């Protein structure tokens, strides 16, 4: 009888426990389990692109300077003239122009002295000025006046060497202006060594 009672109590206890468990489960709200998903940070890979550097080669610009070969003007010489004065103290006189490439001209007046086949001038007057080409074989000479001499302003024409058609005489290359034309002798013959116009002469 005692064994049956213990067994019965055991059965009742289990039943009570089971009932309590079922009641607790149905009475309480169902809890939704929270799953924490670990966030894995993906490594950010920064890729540095090595852009190839293009080497810039600086080529020096060569400036081509074309220098025109200076053309030597035919006036760039010494032009001299000697002529008689018909005076006792100075039977002969002479003057010359020396044209230079920088545009300057030198005028010398004095006594001619023979020097080989040419002559030089013992200066009594020397002045300087400028010359300018004003046309084909035409030149303007400008020499300011001074206490020593008067102004010289002449326009010269260069005349190439030629042959005189009447006499067959060679007329040397020379320059002529109105000044020389006006001083040509009209009543006498040309004397020995006389130059009507300034002729090209060696220095």
ROVO-679951 format. One line per field, with one value per residue (C-alpha): residue number from 1; residue in three letters; x, y, z. Coordinates in Angstrom, 2 decimals. Layout:
// residues N
nr	[NUM:...]
rest	[ALA:...]
xx	[X:...]
yy	[Y:...]
zz	[Z:...]
END
This chain:
// residues 203
nr	[1:2:3:4:5:6:7:8:9:10:11:12:13:14:15:16:17:18:19:20:21:22:23:24:25:26:27:28:29:30:31:32:33:34:35:36:37:38:39:40:41:42:43:44:45:46:47:48:49:50:51:52:53:54:55:56:57:58:59:60:61:62:63:64:65:66:67:68:69:70:71:72:73:74:75:76:77:78:79:80:81:82:83:84:85:86:87:88:89:90:91:92:93:94:95:96:97:98:99:100:101:102:103:104:105:106:107:108:109:110:111:112:113:114:115:116:117:118:119:120:121:122:123:124:125:126:127:128:129:130:131:132:133:134:135:136:137:138:139:140:141:142:143:144:145:146:147:148:149:150:151:152:153:154:155:156:157:158:159:160:161:162:163:164:165:166:167:168:169:170:171:172:173:174:175:176:177:178:179:180:181:182:183:184:185:186:187:188:189:190:191:192:193:194:195:196:197:198:199:200:201:202:203]
rest	[UNK:UNK:UNK:UNK:UNK:UNK:UNK:UNK:UNK:UNK:UNK:UNK:UNK:UNK:UNK:UNK:UNK:UNK:UNK:UNK:UNK:UNK:UNK:UNK:UNK:UNK:UNK:UNK:UNK:UNK:UNK:UNK:UNK:UNK:UNK:UNK:UNK:UNK:UNK:UNK:UNK:UNK:UNK:UNK:UNK:UNK:UNK:UNK:UNK:UNK:UNK:UNK:UNK:UNK:UNK:UNK:UNK:UNK:UNK:UNK:UNK:UNK:UNK:UNK:UNK:UNK:UNK:UNK:UNK:UNK:UNK:UNK:UNK:UNK:UNK:UNK:UNK:UNK:UNK:UNK:UNK:UNK:UNK:UNK:UNK:UNK:UNK:UNK:UNK:UNK:UNK:UNK:UNK:UNK:UNK:UNK:UNK:UNK:UNK:UNK:UNK:UNK:UNK:UNK:UNK:UNK:UNK:UNK:UNK:UNK:UNK:UNK:UNK:UNK:UNK:UNK:UNK:UNK:UNK:UNK:UNK:UNK:UNK:UNK:UNK:UNK:UNK:UNK:UNK:UNK:UNK:UNK:UNK:UNK:UNK:UNK:UNK:UNK:UNK:UNK:UNK:UNK:UNK:UNK:UNK:UNK:UNK:UNK:UNK:UNK:UNK:UNK:UNK:UNK:UNK:UNK:UNK:UNK:UNK:UNK:UNK:UNK:UNK:UNK:UNK:UNK:UNK:UNK:UNK:UNK:UNK:UNK:UNK:UNK:UNK:UNK:UNK:UNK:UNK:UNK:UNK:UNK:UNK:UNK:UNK:UNK:UNK:UNK:UNK:UNK:UNK:UNK:UNK:UNK:UNK:UNK:UNK:UNK:UNK:UNK:UNK:UNK:UNK]
xx	[0.00:2.84:4.63:1.50:1.15:4.75:4.34:1.13:2.84:5.61:3.18:1.28:4.47:5.58:2.17:2.27:5.71:4.71:1.63:3.65:6.11:3.38:1.68:4.93:5.66:2.21:1.93:5.21:5.98:8.27:11.69:13.27:16.87:19.15:21.97:24.92:26.57:30.13:30.88:34.15:35.65:37.13:40.58:40.59:43.48:44.70:46.58:48.96:49.33:52.76:51.97:54.97:56.56:57.21:60.57:60.24:63.35:63.79:65.32:66.97:65.53:68.27:67.65:68.92:70.33:70.86:73.34:73.22:76.60:77.19:77.42:80.36:79.11:81.28:81.54:83.61:86.96:89.21:88.31:90.89:91.19:94.16:94.01:96.10:95.51:97.62:99.20:102.89:102.65:100.56:100.56:98.57:95.84:94.03:91.18:89.86:86.87:87.26:83.93:83.68:81.21:79.82:78.33:81.05:83.18:86.44:87.36:90.98:92.27:95.91:98.93:99.31:102.58:103.48:103.79:104.61:101.82:99.49:99.63:98.97:97.76:99.67:96.68:95.80:92.18:90.50:86.83:84.44:80.76:78.36:77.32:74.03:73.05:70.08:69.72:71.44:75.08:73.98:75.24:74.74:77.76:77.10:80.02:79.22:81.06:83.58:86.01:88.47:86.25:82.85:80.05:80.16:76.80:77.02:75.26:77.68:77.13:79.52:80.51:82.11:85.23:84.56:86.17:85.77:84.11:85.81:89.37:89.50:90.90:90.09:88.03:88.74:86.02:85.11:82.48:81.08:78.84:77.67:80.65:83.13:81.02:81.01:84.78:85.61:88.01:86.36:89.15:92.18:93.28:93.59:97.04:99.15:97.94:94.89:91.70:88.43:86.58:87.61:88.87:89.05:92.49:94.39:94.95]
yy	[0.00:2.32:1.52:2.29:5.62:6.64:5.64:7.62:10.69:10.35:10.18:13.20:15.20:14.49:15.42:18.70:19.44:18.67:20.84:23.70:23.40:23.43:26.41:28.42:27.77:28.75:31.79:33.45:35.27:33.55:35.27:35.58:34.71:37.54:36.33:38.68:38.39:39.48:42.20:41.58:44.72:43.87:45.32:48.32:48.02:51.35:50.73:53.47:53.44:54.46:56.52:56.37:59.80:60.92:62.61:65.93:66.72:70.42:70.96:74.37:76.39:77.44:80.82:80.89:84.29:84.97:87.70:89.09:89.42:93.14:94.27:96.56:99.77:100.91:104.36:102.96:104.18:107.18:109.59:112.26:115.17:117.38:120.46:123.52:126.76:128.97:130.66:130.88:130.01:126.87:125.75:122.63:121.84:118.65:117.37:113.98:112.25:109.03:107.22:104.82:101.98:103.57:106.40:108.91:110.74:112.62:115.57:116.71:119.69:120.61:120.24:117.05:115.20:112.41:108.99:106.37:106.20:107.93:111.02:111.99:115.30:117.51:118.67:122.32:121.62:118.52:118.12:115.25:114.66:112.01:110.44:108.85:106.78:108.47:106.42:104.17:105.33:108.60:109.89:112.93:114.34:116.59:118.20:120.95:124.23:125.29:128.08:126.29:125.79:126.30:123.78:121.13:119.88:118.01:115.24:112.94:110.43:107.52:107.01:103.67:103.63:104.08:104.91:108.34:107.80:110.81:110.46:106.79:107.87:105.83:107.80:106.46:105.61:108.79:110.71:114.00:116.70:120.07:121.58:119.79:120.36:124.08:124.13:122.45:124.47:125.84:127.72:125.51:121.92:119.53:119.62:116.62:114.89:117.11:115.38:116.91:114.86:113.03:109.68:106.45:106.29:103.80:104.71]
zz	[0.00:0.85:-2.44:-4.36:-2.57:-3.33:-6.91:-7.10:-5.65:-8.09:-11.00:-9.66:-9.18:-12.74:-14.02:-12.11:-13.43:-17.00:-16.68:-15.29:-18.14:-20.74:-19.09:-18.94:-22.55:-23.77:-21.44:-22.30:-25.58:-27.94:-27.89:-31.31:-30.95:-32.24:-34.32:-34.40:-37.74:-37.47:-40.00:-41.61:-43.03:-46.34:-46.59:-48.89:-51.18:-52.48:-55.64:-56.59:-60.30:-61.33:-64.39:-66.61:-66.79:-70.30:-70.44:-72.23:-74.16:-74.73:-78.11:-78.34:-81.17:-83.46:-84.97:-88.46:-89.10:-92.71:-93.23:-96.67:-98.25:-98.50:-102.07:-102.57:-104.13:-107.05:-105.47:-102.58:-103.85:-103.96:-106.74:-107.56:-109.96:-110.85:-113.01:-113.87:-112.01:-114.32:-111.33:-110.52:-106.86:-107.41:-111.04:-110.32:-107.83:-106.96:-104.84:-104.01:-102.44:-100.48:-100.12:-97.18:-96.58:-93.39:-95.45:-94.73:-97.28:-96.88:-99.07:-99.46:-101.43:-102.06:-104.25:-106.31:-105.93:-108.28:-106.70:-109.29:-111.85:-109.42:-107.26:-103.71:-102.39:-100.00:-98.02:-97.63:-96.73:-95.39:-94.52:-94.00:-94.54:-95.79:-99.06:-100.10:-103.11:-104.75:-107.91:-110.40:-110.33:-108.75:-105.41:-103.23:-101.36:-98.36:-96.55:-94.04:-94.35:-91.76:-91.07:-93.32:-96.35:-97.91:-97.91:-100.60:-101.81:-105.10:-106.95:-108.71:-111.50:-111.87:-115.50:-116.49:-118.63:-122.32:-125.66:-127.18:-130.56:-132.17:-130.92:-129.94:-126.61:-123.52:-121.07:-117.62:-115.13:-113.33:-111.41:-112.57:-111.13:-112.41:-110.63:-112.91:-116.03:-115.37:-114.95:-118.27:-120.41:-123.51:-125.22:-124.71:-125.13:-122.26:-120.71:-119.77:-116.59:-116.44:-115.34:-116.36:-113.74:-110.57:-111.75:-109.84:-108.29:-106.19:-102.58]
END
